[in-house]
Amino acid sequence: MVVTDVAAGRRDRAASGLHALVIVSTLLAGACGRDDTGPSPVGPAIACPAAQAAQSPDGHAVAVSYPAPTVSGGTAPVTTTCTPPSGTPFSVGMTTVTCTARDARQQSASCSFGVAVAGPPKISASKFVAFGDSITAGELDPACTITSARGFEAWLLDHEQAVTFAIDLTAAYPTKLQALLTARYTTQMPSVTNRGVGGECVTSASCVPDGISRLPAVLGADAPQVLLLMEGINDINNGGAGAIPRVVSGLQTMIGQARSRGVQVLLGTLLPERVGACRGFAPAAVPPANDAIRALAASQNVDLVDLYAAFNGEASTTLIGFDGLHPTAAGYDTIAQTFFDSIRKKLEVSAMGVGLGKIDRTRRTR
């Protein structure tokens, strides 16, 4: 009995130990299969700025500063880098900037955008001739010795006596226009030749000299690419509204003379005259004359340079001088700027050479 009980006790203790071993093994197996880290934290998100644009005035690289990208999420600290960095000189053309955000767990996200640098602006034609009367030549408010009431012949005699002393080439609109063109189109050599003659009419039916007769020789000698044509006020001063058909017909002839040589034409309207001034001979005829010139430009498909509108249709003493006919220095500035704006609109060509569509690629890595 004693032997039997001892053996049974040994069997019970062995069974108990085996049971405990099974429990420990099970617990260990469960522990090895469990992920104590939990789900991975969400990485950073990054959004790049919009595409950037700049212009190089001389074709060399220019420094471009751009906004920092927007970053959210990630495990702090999160660092952000962009390549090339903001403020870096960018060459002419399109450059892709890539920005990356990286957090403390080495999770990252990237995005890209474009920086487009345009080269110097250019114009498709750079050789100009400014053709017209004393307002093209640069007559700057000559003194009056007679009143406008004495008629055109007396005015013309006074004009011829004063013109030698009144021409100011530095104030003339062709001079100022060339300065504007040179300053903008730095890689070209734009030229504006002044072919204004004081006292000239469009047609000899109004007075001599006349532009119809003179223009072919000028076109042949100067060989311009573009003709800046502003003439007709002397015809109007001589003949009033009755001269308008002659002016329109003559300007049409001159447009044809230019086109026959492959020359583009920019046609200017007439400036306003001031009522009661010593050389304001036909202020009331100027608006209908300009209406006819606008219609001519449309029918001939030439570009109109509306100088009358640029002067607001008023012969203020700010823009028109004491004599009521010739511009002041500020008036010549206005004429030059108005022609310049028309030239830019018609002749300037894009120097970008690349598109500016936004490059916006975003990616995440872990």
C-alpha positions, 0 to 999 in steps of 0.5 A: 500500500505504501509503495503504491501510494508513493508511485501514485504521488509521483505520477500526480506530480509529473502530470502537474508539472507537465500541465504547467509546462503546457501553460507556460509554452502557450503563454510564450507562444502568444507573447511571440505572436503579438505586435506591441508596437501598434499601428504605424503613425501617419507620415508627414504630408506636404503641399508645394506652392504654385508654379513661379515665373520670373524674367531675365532682362539680359538672358543670365540666371536670376534669383527667384524666391518662392514660398515655403511648402505647407507641411502637416502630420508626421512625428516631430520633429519634421524637417523640410528641404527644397532643391534648388533652394528659394533665392537660388539663381535660376537659368532661363527656361523651366526648372523643377523644384522638389521639396521633401518633408521627413519626420523623426521616424524617417517617413517622408513625403515629396512634391514638385513645382516649376519655376519658369524664367523668361529671357529678355523680351523681343520684338519681331521688327526693330527698324521704325520710321516716324513720318509726319509734320511738325508734331513728328519733327518735334516742334515745341510750342513756338511763339505766336506772332499772329492769331488763328483768325487771320487764316491758314496762309498767315499761320503757315508763314508764321510757322515757317519763320518759327520752325527753325527755332522751335524744333527740339529733337530731344523732346520729339516723340521719335527720340523718346520712343526709341529710348523706351524701346531700347530700355525694354529690348536690351538684346536688340538695337531698335531705331526710330528715324524721325522723318517729320517735316514742319508745315507738311500736308498729306496731299498737295491739294491742301498744301506743299510739301505733301506726304504723298510725294515725299514718302516713297523716297523716305521708304526707299532710303530708310528701308523701315520695317514699320511706318509710324504715320501721323499726318493731316492736321495741316490739311484740316487747318487749311480746309476745315471739315472739307479736307477730311476726304482728302486726308483719308484718301491721301493716308490710304495712298500712303498706306499702300505705298508702305505695303508695296514695300512690305512695311507694316503701318501703325496709323495715328489719329490727330491731336486735339486743338485748343479753341481760341488759341493762336494756332487752333485753326479747326478744333471742331473738325478734328473729331470727325477727321479722327472718326474717318481715320479710325474707319480707314484703319479698320477698312485697311486692316492696319493698327490704329494708334489712338493719340486723340484718346490718349490725350482724352480728347482735350487740348489741356495746357498740360499736354498741348502748348500755348499755341493750341496745336503743338504738344508740350514736353509732357504731350510728346511723352504721351505720344511716345508712350502710346506708340510704345504700347501699340508696338508692344501689343503688335510686335512683342514676341514671347521670350519664355520658350516654355510653358508655365503649367504647374508641376505638382507631383506628390509622393510618400515614402516610409 
